[in-house]
Amino acid sequence: MTMASKTALVTGGNGFVGCHVVRALVARGDHVRVLVRESADLSALGGVDVEMVRGDLRDAAAVERAAAGCDEVYHVAADYRLWLTDPVPMYATNVEGTKNMIRAARTAGVKRIVHTSTVGALGIPHGGVGREDTPVALADMPGHYKRSKFLAEQEALKAAREGAPVVIVNPSTPIGEYDYKPTPTGRIIVDFLNRRMPAYLDTGLNLADVADVARGHLLAAERGRIGEKYILGGENLTLKDFFERLSMLSGLVAPRVRIPYAVAYGFALGAEAVSRTVTRRAPRASLTEVRMARKHMFFDSAKARAELGYMPGPVDEPIRRAIEFFRATGAARSAA
């Protein structure tokens, strides 16, 4: 570690976005400390030189130990599930864990805290494009994940008003390699590659290269204004267009049938009933996912471009990398 390098703590550094933030920091020459749970899967950090600290966000003392001596904190960790039987642990991690992390960072005297929120916590005007200042309320959040992230973002904003050096980033839908879990979007790609996506809903999403999103975190720490939010997005695509891109890059045929919302809702109702009473595993489609699909999740990254110098590239390349990753790991069938 050189005299000029920083010590950065990344929570959730073994996750999809987090591992790319870690890689970006290591490439910059920083000493990187990663806070992970005892049972965490560290596959996404294979071969990366980091200092590993075991602990849980819900344990204030463990979080305080992890933050000690750090110059920057990137709070990327979150409980990201769109279906669950008990929401209490999710709120404990996403809301109380955020409060613990910010409190610990302030105690440690860090110079900048980057809080990773989500565009899911932002408003979207009817038929329009969401921005950082689009009006929104907790009542607009479908499902516990979005509600918990909205509340966590409110805690970050409150801390900034009280003097904490917090900058908030709102990633859209990141895609790329190292999505081991996978994320809900990664699961869409895997299902497409495994020929388990026979139809599509009339919805839309904003796709961004996960590597660009990671670089946006570093730009937020360097150039972001305290107490401000920055959307880290990419291209707005309908789900049909996304499948066409997947088709072009994978060589597979895109689904041609559009499912009416009512049919999708009925399917999700049945799937959740089976999951709760029989399998105890996440359903193929949850009610939260279907409710989210009622809106086109389109967003504008103009503020991040103007203030941070955030420059997202085209999404075809990260889609290609995601396809190669899922095929290489065996999550998806090979091209043959």
C-alpha positions as CSV (number, residue, x, y, z in Angstrom):
1,M,0.0,0.0,0.0
2,T,1.5,3.3,-1.1
3,M,1.4,6.5,1.0
4,A,-1.1,8.0,-1.5
5,S,-3.6,5.1,-1.4
6,K,-6.8,5.1,0.6
7,T,-8.3,2.5,2.8
8,A,-11.9,1.8,1.6
9,L,-14.5,-0.4,3.3
10,V,-17.0,-2.1,1.0
11,T,-20.0,-3.8,2.6
12,G,-21.5,-6.5,0.4
13,G,-18.2,-6.7,-1.5
14,N,-18.9,-10.3,-2.4
15,G,-22.1,-9.4,-4.1
16,F,-22.7,-8.6,-7.8
17,V,-22.3,-4.8,-7.7
18,G,-20.1,-4.9,-4.6
19,C,-17.4,-7.1,-6.2
20,H,-17.2,-4.7,-9.1
21,V,-16.8,-1.8,-6.7
22,V,-14.0,-3.7,-5.0
23,R,-12.3,-4.4,-8.3
24,A,-12.5,-0.7,-9.3
25,L,-11.0,0.3,-6.0
26,V,-8.2,-2.3,-6.1
27,A,-7.4,-1.2,-9.7
28,R,-7.1,2.4,-8.5
29,G,-4.5,1.3,-5.9
30,D,-6.6,1.4,-2.8
31,H,-6.4,-0.9,0.2
32,V,-9.8,-2.5,0.3
33,R,-11.5,-4.0,3.3
34,V,-14.6,-6.1,2.7
35,L,-17.3,-6.7,5.4
36,V,-18.9,-10.1,4.8
37,R,-21.1,-12.4,6.8
38,E,-19.6,-15.6,8.2
39,S,-21.5,-17.8,5.7
40,A,-20.9,-15.5,2.7
41,D,-20.1,-17.0,-0.7
42,L,-16.8,-15.4,-1.8
43,S,-16.8,-16.7,-5.4
44,A,-17.1,-13.2,-6.8
45,L,-13.9,-12.1,-5.1
46,G,-11.7,-15.0,-6.3
47,G,-8.2,-13.8,-7.0
48,V,-8.8,-10.2,-5.7
49,D,-6.4,-8.9,-3.1
50,V,-8.6,-7.6,-0.2
51,E,-8.7,-7.6,3.5
52,M,-11.6,-9.7,4.7
53,V,-13.5,-8.8,7.8
54,R,-16.3,-11.1,9.1
55,G,-19.4,-9.5,10.6
56,D,-23.0,-8.7,10.2
57,L,-24.5,-5.3,9.5
58,R,-27.0,-5.9,12.3
59,D,-24.1,-6.1,14.8
60,A,-23.2,-2.5,15.5
61,A,-19.9,-3.4,17.3
62,A,-18.8,-5.5,14.3
63,V,-19.6,-2.7,11.9
64,E,-17.7,-0.2,14.0
65,R,-14.6,-2.5,14.0
66,A,-14.8,-2.8,10.3
67,A,-15.0,1.0,9.7
68,A,-12.1,1.9,12.0
69,G,-9.2,3.4,10.1
70,C,-11.0,3.8,6.8
71,D,-11.0,6.8,4.6
72,E,-14.1,5.9,2.6
73,V,-17.1,3.6,3.0
74,Y,-19.1,2.1,0.2
75,H,-22.2,0.7,1.7
76,V,-23.3,-1.6,-1.1
77,A,-24.7,-4.5,1.0
78,A,-28.4,-5.2,1.0
79,D,-30.8,-8.1,1.4
80,Y,-32.1,-8.3,-2.2
81,R,-35.0,-10.6,-2.5
82,L,-38.3,-10.0,-4.2
83,W,-40.0,-12.9,-2.4
84,L,-39.7,-13.9,1.2
85,T,-41.7,-15.6,3.9
86,D,-40.5,-13.3,6.8
87,P,-39.7,-9.7,6.0
88,V,-38.3,-8.8,9.5
89,P,-34.6,-9.8,8.7
90,M,-34.7,-7.8,5.5
91,Y,-35.7,-4.6,7.3
92,A,-33.1,-5.3,10.0
93,T,-30.3,-5.6,7.4
94,N,-31.4,-2.9,5.0
95,V,-32.6,-0.2,7.4
96,E,-31.0,-0.9,10.8
97,G,-27.8,-2.1,9.0
98,T,-27.6,1.2,7.2
99,K,-28.0,3.2,10.4
100,N,-25.3,1.1,12.0
101,M,-22.9,1.6,9.0
102,I,-23.4,5.4,8.9
103,R,-23.0,5.7,12.6
104,A,-19.8,3.6,12.5
105,A,-18.4,5.6,9.6
106,R,-19.0,8.9,11.4
107,T,-17.3,7.5,14.5
108,A,-14.3,6.5,12.4
109,G,-14.2,9.9,10.8
110,V,-14.3,8.7,7.2
111,K,-14.2,11.4,4.6
112,R,-17.0,10.1,2.4
113,I,-19.8,7.5,2.7
114,V,-21.4,6.3,-0.6
115,H,-24.7,4.7,0.1
116,T,-25.9,2.4,-2.6
117,S,-29.7,2.7,-2.9
118,T,-31.7,1.7,-6.0
119,V,-33.8,3.3,-8.7
120,G,-36.6,1.2,-7.1
121,A,-36.7,3.8,-4.3
122,L,-37.3,6.7,-6.8
123,G,-40.5,7.9,-8.4
124,I,-41.6,7.4,-12.0
125,P,-44.1,9.8,-13.6
126,H,-47.0,8.1,-15.4
127,G,-45.7,7.2,-18.8
128,G,-42.5,9.1,-18.2
129,V,-38.9,8.8,-17.1
130,G,-37.8,8.9,-13.4
131,R,-35.3,11.3,-12.1
132,E,-33.7,11.9,-8.7
133,D,-36.3,14.6,-7.8
134,T,-39.4,12.8,-9.1
135,P,-42.0,12.9,-6.2
136,V,-42.4,9.6,-4.4
137,A,-43.6,8.2,-1.1
138,L,-43.3,4.9,0.8
139,A,-46.9,4.0,-0.3
140,D,-45.6,3.9,-3.9
141,M,-43.2,1.1,-3.1
142,P,-44.4,-2.4,-4.0
143,G,-42.9,-5.2,-1.9
144,H,-40.7,-5.3,1.1
145,Y,-37.4,-5.0,-0.8
146,K,-38.3,-1.6,-2.3
147,R,-39.9,-0.4,1.0
148,S,-36.8,-1.3,3.0
149,K,-34.5,0.3,0.5
150,F,-36.7,3.5,0.4
151,L,-36.5,3.6,4.2
152,A,-32.7,3.0,4.1
153,E,-32.3,5.9,1.7
154,Q,-34.3,8.1,4.0
155,E,-31.9,7.3,6.8
156,A,-28.9,8.2,4.5
157,L,-30.5,11.5,3.6
158,K,-31.3,12.2,7.3
159,A,-27.7,11.5,8.2
160,A,-26.4,13.9,5.5
161,R,-28.7,16.6,6.8
162,E,-27.1,16.0,10.2
163,G,-23.6,16.5,8.8
164,A,-22.5,13.0,7.7
165,P,-20.5,13.0,4.5
166,V,-23.1,10.8,2.7
167,V,-23.6,10.7,-1.1
168,I,-26.3,8.4,-2.5
169,V,-26.2,6.5,-5.7
170,N,-29.2,4.8,-7.3
171,P,-28.1,2.1,-9.7
172,S,-30.7,0.9,-12.2
173,T,-30.5,-2.7,-13.5
174,P,-26.8,-3.7,-13.7
175,I,-25.7,-6.6,-15.9
176,G,-22.4,-8.3,-16.6
177,E,-20.2,-11.0,-15.1
178,Y,-19.8,-12.4,-11.5
179,D,-23.6,-12.5,-11.0
180,Y,-23.3,-15.7,-9.0
181,K,-26.5,-15.7,-7.1
182,P,-28.0,-14.6,-9.6
183,T,-29.9,-11.3,-9.2
184,P,-33.5,-11.2,-10.5
185,T,-32.3,-9.7,-13.8
186,G,-29.6,-12.3,-14.0
187,R,-32.2,-15.0,-13.5
188,I,-34.1,-13.6,-16.5
189,I,-31.0,-14.0,-18.6
190,V,-30.4,-17.5,-17.3
191,D,-34.0,-18.5,-17.9
192,F,-33.8,-17.1,-21.5
193,L,-30.6,-19.1,-22.2
194,N,-32.2,-22.2,-20.7
195,R,-35.3,-21.8,-23.0
196,R,-37.5,-21.2,-20.0
197,M,-38.8,-17.8,-21.1
198,P,-41.6,-18.5,-23.6
199,A,-43.3,-15.1,-23.3
200,Y,-42.9,-11.6,-22.1
201,L,-44.7,-8.8,-20.2
202,D,-45.2,-5.3,-21.6
203,T,-42.8,-3.6,-19.3
204,G,-39.4,-1.9,-19.5
205,L,-36.2,-1.4,-17.5
206,N,-33.0,0.6,-17.5
207,L,-30.0,-1.6,-18.1
208,A,-26.4,-0.6,-17.2
209,D,-23.0,-2.2,-17.4
210,V,-22.2,-3.3,-13.9
211,A,-18.6,-2.1,-14.4
212,D,-19.9,1.4,-15.3
213,V,-22.1,1.3,-12.2
214,A,-19.1,0.5,-10.1
215,R,-17.0,3.3,-11.5
216,G,-20.0,5.6,-10.8
217,H,-19.6,4.7,-7.1
218,L,-16.0,6.0,-7.1
219,L,-17.0,9.1,-9.0
220,A,-19.7,9.7,-6.4
221,A,-17.1,9.6,-3.6
222,E,-14.8,11.9,-5.5
223,R,-17.2,14.4,-7.0
224,G,-20.7,13.9,-5.6
225,R,-22.3,16.5,-3.4
226,I,-23.2,15.5,0.1
227,G,-26.9,14.7,0.5
228,E,-27.5,14.4,-3.2
229,K,-28.7,11.4,-5.2
230,Y,-27.3,10.2,-8.5
231,I,-28.9,7.7,-10.8
232,L,-26.3,5.3,-12.3
233,G,-28.2,4.0,-15.3
234,G,-27.7,3.1,-18.9
235,E,-30.2,2.3,-21.7
236,N,-34.0,2.3,-21.4
237,L,-35.3,-0.9,-23.1
238,T,-38.7,-2.6,-23.2
239,L,-38.5,-6.2,-22.0
240,K,-39.3,-7.2,-25.6
241,D,-36.3,-5.2,-26.8
242,F,-34.1,-6.7,-24.1
243,F,-35.0,-10.2,-25.3
244,E,-34.2,-9.2,-28.9
245,R,-30.7,-8.1,-27.8
246,L,-30.3,-11.4,-25.9
247,S,-31.4,-13.2,-29.0
248,M,-28.9,-11.4,-31.2
249,L,-26.0,-12.0,-28.8
250,S,-26.9,-15.6,-27.9
251,G,-28.2,-17.0,-31.2
252,L,-31.4,-18.1,-29.5
253,V,-34.9,-17.1,-30.6
254,A,-36.6,-14.4,-28.6
255,P,-40.2,-15.0,-27.2
256,R,-42.9,-13.6,-29.5
257,V,-45.9,-14.0,-27.2
258,R,-46.9,-11.1,-24.9
259,I,-48.6,-12.2,-21.6
260,P,-51.5,-10.0,-20.4
261,Y,-50.9,-8.5,-16.9
262,A,-54.0,-10.3,-15.5
263,V,-52.6,-13.7,-16.6
264,A,-49.2,-13.0,-15.1
265,Y,-50.8,-11.9,-11.9
266,G,-52.9,-15.0,-11.7
267,F,-49.8,-17.2,-12.4
268,A,-47.8,-15.4,-9.7
269,L,-50.6,-15.9,-7.2
270,G,-50.6,-19.6,-7.8
271,A,-46.8,-19.8,-7.8
272,E,-46.5,-18.0,-4.5
273,A,-49.1,-20.3,-3.0
274,V,-47.1,-23.4,-4.0
275,S,-43.9,-21.8,-2.7
276,R,-45.4,-20.9,0.7
277,T,-47.1,-24.3,1.3
278,V,-45.0,-26.8,-0.6
279,T,-41.5,-25.9,-1.9
280,R,-40.6,-23.0,0.5
281,R,-38.4,-21.8,-2.3
282,A,-38.8,-18.6,-4.4
283,P,-41.4,-18.9,-7.1
284,R,-40.7,-18.6,-10.8
285,A,-42.6,-15.3,-10.7
286,S,-43.6,-13.3,-7.5
287,L,-46.5,-10.9,-7.1
288,T,-43.9,-8.2,-6.3
289,E,-42.2,-8.7,-9.7
290,V,-45.5,-8.6,-11.5
291,R,-46.6,-5.5,-9.7
292,M,-43.3,-3.9,-10.5
293,A,-43.8,-4.8,-14.2
294,R,-46.9,-2.6,-14.4
295,K,-44.6,0.4,-14.9
296,H,-41.8,0.9,-17.4
297,M,-38.8,1.4,-15.1
298,F,-37.2,4.1,-17.3
299,F,-34.7,6.5,-15.8
300,D,-32.5,9.4,-16.7
301,S,-28.8,9.6,-15.6
302,A,-28.3,13.2,-16.8
303,K,-27.4,14.5,-13.3
304,A,-24.7,11.8,-12.8
305,R,-23.3,12.6,-16.3
306,A,-23.2,16.3,-15.6
307,E,-22.0,16.4,-12.0
308,L,-19.9,13.2,-11.7
309,G,-18.6,12.7,-15.2
310,Y,-20.5,9.3,-15.3
311,M,-20.3,7.9,-18.9
312,P,-22.2,4.6,-19.3
313,G,-21.5,2.6,-22.4
314,P,-23.8,0.6,-24.6
315,V,-25.4,-2.5,-23.0
316,D,-24.7,-5.0,-25.7
317,E,-21.2,-5.7,-24.4
318,P,-22.2,-6.4,-20.7
319,I,-25.1,-8.5,-22.0
320,R,-22.5,-10.6,-24.0
321,R,-20.3,-10.8,-20.9
322,A,-23.3,-12.0,-18.8
323,I,-24.2,-14.7,-21.3
324,E,-20.6,-15.9,-21.4
325,F,-20.4,-15.9,-17.6
326,F,-23.6,-17.9,-17.1
327,R,-22.6,-20.4,-19.7
328,A,-19.1,-20.8,-18.3
329,T,-20.4,-21.4,-14.7
330,G,-22.9,-23.9,-15.9
331,A,-25.9,-21.8,-14.8
332,A,-27.0,-21.7,-18.4
333,R,-26.8,-24.2,-21.3
334,S,-23.9,-23.8,-23.7
335,A,-24.4,-22.3,-27.1
336,A,-24.5,-25.8,-28.7
